[in-house]
């Protein structure tokens, strides 16, 4: 997929905004039970004239229009802030998105999002509410839509050349939750205790 500053393109479950689902049987996306959007992507080229826009974006919203918009540059991935949409970033990570086709899992669960590359957690944060945005030709749409997903270029301030692979949506969440430091130390302590007891047993 190739876009320029004048052309927007992408893939969505809504065929023509603001009308309904392309597939009437599309599931309700509930972040209380969790769901995961999986996709493979290689960003061959990306250029932007704004520090808060990108030529390839992923938007994933739950049934209450809560979710996240991720921007992909060739050297980083970041989330759009809902306090100043298109004027600020929230979470971001340095990451090479262009050297090969990469498999990503974007999970929404328990009011948080998790972006992982295979088993490597790249980015996590609180879900955003972009529905207050009203600067588009359709007002707050698509950010006020329910159970909405989009992968592509939705900006007139950026362009991209993207290789997209398989795209799937699962109602079984797939995510990696880092252990809090206290739990990690406790696990290490238990391992040390086990080794100590085993050592003592072998000496008696």
Buried (B, 14 or more C-beta within 10 A) or exposed (E): BEBBBEEBEBEBBBEEBEEEBEEEEBBEBBBEEBBBBBBBBBBBEBBBEEEBBBBBBBBBBBBBBBBBBBBBBBEBBBBBBBEEBBEEBBBBEEBEBBEEEBEBBBBBBBEBBBBBBEEEBBBBBBBBBBBEBEEEEEEBBBBBBEBBBBBBBBBBBBBBBBEBEEEEBBEEBBBBEEEEEEEEEEEEEEEEEEEEEEEEEEEE
